[in-house]
Amino acid sequence: MKLHRLFACTVIAVAALIPSLGHAQSNYPNRPIRLIIPFTPGGVTDTSGRFIAEQLSLKLGQQVIVDNKPGASGNIGTQMVATAEPDGYTLLLGYAGTLSINPTLSDKIPFDSVKDFAPIGKIGDAVLILVANNDFAGKSLSDVIEISRKNPNGLSYGTSGTGGTPNIAGELFKQKTGANLVHIPYKGGGQALLDLLGGNIPLVYTAVAGANQYVSSGRIKAIAVSSAKRSASMPDVPTFIEGGVKDFVIDDWVGLLAPARTPKPIIMKLNQALNEILNSTEGKARLFAMGITPTPGTPEKFGEQIKGDLIRFAPIVKAANIKSE
């Protein structure tokens, strides 16, 4: 009899809880949301995240507060979201390097890119570009390959750091063409570009957004972009594919994620708001100005890209013997 009474009480308690959970989801959001950006302020990733946070605040009627949590190549802030309460009030600005490359560099990454997150939607792709200083003799990818092979010490190329998407792109270029390139990691794409401008390094692989002003002013030379199509902001610069490197497409991407087990209605509400921003005239203009091509879509499509990139990047990392810093 006591067992029957206990079971009845449990059923009543669960039944009472279900409507309250449903109300919490339908009433979402009813307080501020925190968007964790796992990098320092100022870069393209941070800038795009702040724009999305600003627009989501307007769409959702609650403030979306940006919280920069840099460190360990983005792993610290990313782990914070992986272990956060799955209630939709802590979100992550995900980045290709953190979610699809870092896990291939070490087996000690403190999160699982697939199991620990619920994708909301991809914000967009940031086009990458190979640029050279004006003293560099070459103008094309074939020139880069030829000059590098003639140099017994190799040809140096700088990036924002070891294991980032530009580093992966540079190593894939080596593997596909046999170019004799030597990676020089910096603590940010801005520092690499400064050394390029100063003539201290011949090549830099970086985001179009960071290099555009220097290419436009003639202070550095654009060699090629690694997107499938030419960049809208640099239509005269050929792609790697046009330069003779088959099947060469690597972009940086940014997107929104929540902790795993975040209720589906919350994920879909955020996805709808994000897609409205990405499809808007202002959203397109602002992101294009940052060198990002908006990519509205479903949470499932974004999740498949994360899984696909993990598989795609792993052999490149292994062949190049890239290790986390």
C-alpha positions as CSV (number, residue, x, y, z in Angstrom):
1,M,0.0,0.0,0.0
2,K,2.8,2.4,0.9
3,L,4.6,1.5,-2.4
4,H,1.4,2.2,-4.3
5,R,1.0,5.6,-2.6
6,L,4.7,6.5,-3.3
7,F,4.2,5.6,-7.0
8,A,1.1,7.7,-7.2
9,C,2.9,10.7,-5.5
10,T,5.7,10.4,-8.0
11,V,3.4,10.4,-11.0
12,I,1.6,13.5,-9.7
13,A,4.9,15.2,-9.1
14,V,6.2,14.5,-12.6
15,A,2.8,15.5,-14.1
16,A,3.0,18.8,-12.3
17,L,6.5,19.3,-13.6
18,I,5.8,18.7,-17.3
19,P,3.5,21.8,-17.7
20,S,6.0,24.0,-15.9
21,L,8.8,22.9,-18.2
22,G,6.6,23.5,-21.2
23,H,5.7,26.9,-19.9
24,A,9.4,27.7,-19.4
25,Q,10.2,26.8,-23.0
26,S,7.2,28.7,-24.5
27,N,8.1,31.7,-22.3
28,Y,11.7,31.6,-23.4
29,P,13.6,33.9,-23.0
30,N,12.5,35.7,-19.9
31,R,15.9,36.9,-18.7
32,P,19.2,37.9,-20.3
33,I,21.2,35.4,-22.3
34,R,25.0,35.0,-22.1
35,L,26.9,34.5,-25.4
36,I,30.4,33.2,-24.6
37,I,33.0,34.1,-27.2
38,P,36.1,32.0,-26.5
39,F,38.5,34.6,-27.9
40,T,39.8,38.1,-27.0
41,P,37.8,41.1,-28.3
42,G,38.6,42.7,-31.6
43,G,39.0,39.9,-34.1
44,V,36.6,38.9,-36.9
45,T,35.1,36.1,-34.8
46,D,34.4,38.5,-31.9
47,T,33.1,41.2,-34.1
48,S,30.6,38.9,-35.9
49,G,29.5,37.5,-32.5
50,R,28.8,40.9,-31.1
51,F,26.7,41.8,-34.2
52,I,24.7,38.6,-33.8
53,A,24.2,39.3,-30.1
54,E,23.0,42.8,-30.8
55,Q,20.5,41.6,-33.4
56,L,19.3,38.6,-31.3
57,S,18.6,41.0,-28.4
58,L,16.2,42.9,-30.7
59,K,14.6,39.7,-32.0
60,L,14.1,38.0,-28.7
61,G,13.2,41.0,-26.5
62,Q,16.0,40.1,-24.0
63,Q,19.5,41.3,-23.8
64,V,22.2,38.9,-25.2
65,I,25.3,39.7,-23.3
66,V,28.7,39.0,-24.8
67,D,31.2,37.4,-22.5
68,N,34.8,36.9,-23.8
69,K,36.5,33.9,-22.3
70,P,39.8,33.5,-24.2
71,G,42.5,30.9,-23.6
72,A,43.9,27.6,-24.8
73,S,43.0,28.3,-28.4
74,G,39.4,28.7,-27.6
75,N,39.1,25.6,-25.5
76,I,38.4,27.3,-22.1
77,G,35.3,29.3,-23.2
78,T,34.1,26.4,-25.3
79,Q,34.3,24.0,-22.3
80,M,32.3,26.5,-20.2
81,V,29.4,26.1,-22.5
82,A,29.7,22.4,-22.8
83,T,29.2,22.1,-19.0
84,A,26.6,24.9,-18.6
85,E,22.9,24.3,-17.8
86,P,21.1,23.3,-20.9
87,D,18.4,25.9,-20.6
88,G,19.1,28.3,-23.5
89,Y,20.6,31.0,-21.4
90,T,24.3,30.2,-22.1
91,L,25.3,30.0,-25.7
92,L,28.6,29.6,-27.6
93,L,30.0,31.4,-30.6
94,G,31.5,28.3,-32.2
95,Y,34.5,28.5,-34.5
96,A,35.9,26.0,-37.1
97,G,39.3,25.9,-35.4
98,T,38.0,25.2,-31.9
99,L,35.3,22.7,-32.8
100,S,36.6,20.9,-35.9
101,I,40.4,21.3,-35.6
102,N,41.4,21.4,-31.9
103,P,40.0,17.9,-31.3
104,T,42.3,16.5,-33.9
105,L,45.4,18.1,-32.4
106,S,45.1,16.4,-29.0
107,D,43.2,13.7,-27.2
108,K,43.1,15.9,-24.1
109,I,40.5,18.4,-25.4
110,P,38.0,19.0,-22.5
111,F,34.9,18.7,-24.6
112,D,33.3,16.6,-27.3
113,S,32.4,18.8,-30.3
114,V,29.5,16.5,-31.3
115,K,28.2,15.0,-28.0
116,D,28.5,18.1,-25.8
117,F,26.7,20.7,-27.9
118,A,23.4,21.3,-29.6
119,P,24.0,23.2,-32.9
120,I,21.7,26.2,-33.4
121,G,22.9,27.4,-36.8
122,K,25.9,28.5,-38.8
123,I,26.4,32.2,-39.1
124,G,28.6,32.2,-42.1
125,D,31.9,31.4,-43.8
126,A,34.9,33.7,-43.6
127,V,37.0,33.5,-46.8
128,L,40.7,32.8,-46.3
129,I,43.4,34.4,-48.5
130,L,47.1,33.8,-49.2
131,V,48.9,37.2,-49.5
132,A,52.5,38.1,-50.1
133,N,54.7,41.1,-49.4
134,N,55.5,43.4,-52.3
135,D,59.1,42.3,-52.5
136,F,58.1,38.7,-53.2
137,A,58.9,37.8,-56.8
138,G,55.8,35.7,-57.4
139,K,52.3,36.7,-58.3
140,S,50.5,33.3,-58.6
141,L,50.2,30.0,-56.8
142,S,52.4,28.4,-59.5
143,D,55.1,31.0,-58.7
144,V,54.8,30.2,-54.9
145,I,55.3,26.5,-55.6
146,E,58.3,27.1,-57.9
147,I,60.0,29.6,-55.7
148,S,59.5,27.4,-52.6
149,R,61.0,24.4,-54.3
150,K,64.1,26.4,-55.3
151,N,64.7,27.4,-51.7
152,P,66.4,24.6,-49.7
153,N,65.2,26.2,-46.4
154,G,61.7,26.5,-47.7
155,L,59.4,29.5,-48.0
156,S,57.9,30.8,-44.8
157,Y,54.2,31.5,-44.4
158,G,52.7,33.1,-41.3
159,T,49.3,32.5,-39.7
160,S,47.3,33.4,-36.6
161,G,48.6,30.3,-34.8
162,T,49.3,26.6,-34.8
163,G,46.2,24.5,-35.6
164,G,44.0,27.3,-36.9
165,T,42.2,27.1,-40.1
166,P,44.8,29.1,-42.0
167,N,47.5,26.6,-40.8
168,I,45.4,23.7,-42.0
169,A,44.9,25.4,-45.3
170,G,48.7,26.0,-45.7
171,E,49.5,22.4,-44.9
172,L,46.9,21.1,-47.3
173,F,48.4,23.3,-50.0
174,K,51.8,21.7,-49.3
175,Q,50.4,18.2,-49.4
176,K,48.5,18.7,-52.6
177,T,51.3,20.5,-54.5
178,G,54.6,19.6,-52.9
179,A,55.4,23.2,-52.2
180,N,58.3,23.6,-49.7
181,L,56.6,25.8,-47.1
182,V,57.5,26.4,-43.5
183,H,54.8,27.5,-41.0
184,I,55.5,30.4,-38.8
185,P,52.7,30.7,-36.1
186,Y,51.9,34.1,-34.6
187,K,49.6,35.1,-31.7
188,G,47.1,36.5,-34.1
189,G,46.5,37.3,-37.8
190,G,47.1,41.0,-37.1
191,Q,50.7,40.3,-35.9
192,A,51.4,38.1,-39.0
193,L,50.2,40.9,-41.3
194,L,52.4,43.5,-39.6
195,D,55.4,41.3,-40.2
196,L,54.4,40.8,-43.8
197,L,54.0,44.6,-44.3
198,G,57.5,45.0,-42.7
199,G,59.0,42.5,-45.2
200,N,60.0,40.1,-42.4
201,I,58.0,37.2,-43.9
202,P,57.1,36.5,-47.5
203,L,53.7,35.0,-47.2
204,V,50.7,35.1,-44.8
205,Y,47.5,33.0,-44.8
206,T,44.7,34.9,-43.1
207,A,41.1,36.0,-43.4
208,V,40.1,38.3,-46.2
209,A,38.6,40.8,-43.7
210,G,42.0,41.4,-42.1
211,A,44.0,41.6,-45.4
212,N,41.5,43.6,-47.5
213,Q,42.6,47.1,-46.6
214,Y,46.2,46.3,-47.3
215,V,45.5,44.6,-50.6
216,S,43.2,47.5,-51.7
217,S,45.9,50.1,-50.9
218,G,48.6,48.1,-52.8
219,R,50.7,47.5,-49.7
220,I,50.6,43.7,-50.1
221,K,49.8,41.3,-53.0
222,A,46.9,38.9,-53.1
223,I,47.8,35.4,-54.4
224,A,44.5,33.4,-54.1
225,V,41.5,32.8,-51.9
226,S,40.6,29.3,-50.7
227,S,36.8,29.5,-51.0
228,A,34.8,27.7,-53.7
229,K,34.0,31.0,-55.4
230,R,35.8,34.3,-55.6
231,S,35.3,36.6,-52.6
232,A,32.6,39.3,-53.2
233,S,35.0,41.8,-51.5
234,M,38.0,40.8,-53.7
235,P,36.4,39.7,-57.1
236,D,39.7,40.0,-59.0
237,V,41.5,37.5,-56.8
238,P,41.4,33.9,-58.2
239,T,40.6,30.9,-56.1
240,F,43.1,28.1,-55.4
241,I,41.0,25.9,-57.7
242,E,41.4,28.4,-60.5
243,G,45.1,28.4,-59.7
244,G,45.3,24.7,-60.5
245,V,44.9,23.2,-57.0
246,K,42.0,20.7,-57.4
247,D,39.3,20.4,-54.8
248,F,40.9,23.0,-52.6
249,V,38.1,24.7,-50.5
250,I,38.8,25.7,-46.9
251,D,36.9,28.5,-45.1
252,D,36.7,29.6,-41.6
253,W,33.2,29.4,-40.2
254,V,31.4,30.8,-37.2
255,G,28.1,29.6,-35.7
256,L,25.9,29.4,-32.6
257,L,25.6,26.4,-30.3
258,A,24.0,25.6,-27.0
259,P,24.8,22.9,-24.4
260,A,23.7,19.4,-25.4
261,R,20.1,18.5,-24.1
262,T,18.9,22.1,-24.6
263,P,15.2,21.6,-25.4
264,K,14.4,21.5,-29.1
265,P,11.7,24.3,-29.0
266,I,14.4,26.7,-27.6
267,I,16.9,25.6,-30.3
268,M,14.4,26.2,-33.0
269,K,13.3,29.6,-31.7
270,L,17.0,30.7,-31.7
271,N,17.5,29.2,-35.1
272,Q,14.5,31.1,-36.5
273,A,15.8,34.3,-35.0
274,L,19.3,33.7,-36.4
275,N,18.1,32.9,-39.9
276,E,16.0,36.1,-39.9
277,I,19.1,38.1,-39.1
278,L,21.2,36.3,-41.8
279,N,18.5,36.8,-44.4
280,S,18.0,40.5,-43.6
281,T,19.5,43.3,-45.7
282,E,21.4,44.7,-42.7
283,G,22.6,41.3,-41.7
284,K,24.0,40.5,-45.1
285,A,25.6,43.9,-45.5
286,R,27.3,43.9,-42.0
287,L,28.6,40.4,-42.3
288,F,29.8,40.9,-45.9
289,A,31.7,43.9,-44.6
290,M,33.5,41.6,-42.1
291,G,34.4,39.2,-44.9
292,I,31.7,36.7,-43.9
293,T,29.2,35.1,-46.2
294,P,26.0,34.5,-44.3
295,T,24.8,30.9,-44.4
296,P,21.2,30.5,-43.0
297,G,20.2,26.9,-42.5
298,T,19.0,24.3,-40.0
299,P,20.7,23.1,-36.8
300,E,21.0,19.6,-38.4
301,K,22.9,21.0,-41.4
302,F,25.3,22.9,-39.1
303,G,25.9,19.8,-37.0
304,E,26.7,17.7,-40.1
305,Q,29.3,20.3,-41.1
306,I,31.0,20.0,-37.7
307,K,31.1,16.2,-38.0
308,G,32.3,16.3,-41.6
309,D,35.1,18.8,-40.9
310,L,36.4,16.7,-38.0
311,I,36.7,13.8,-40.4
312,R,38.1,16.0,-43.2
313,F,40.8,17.8,-41.1
314,A,42.1,14.8,-39.1
315,P,44.2,13.3,-41.9
316,I,45.6,16.7,-42.8
317,V,46.7,17.3,-39.2
318,K,48.2,13.8,-39.0
319,A,50.1,14.1,-42.2
320,A,51.5,17.5,-41.2
321,N,52.2,16.3,-37.6
322,I,50.6,19.4,-36.2
323,K,50.5,19.4,-32.4
324,S,48.6,21.7,-30.0
325,E,50.8,24.5,-28.5
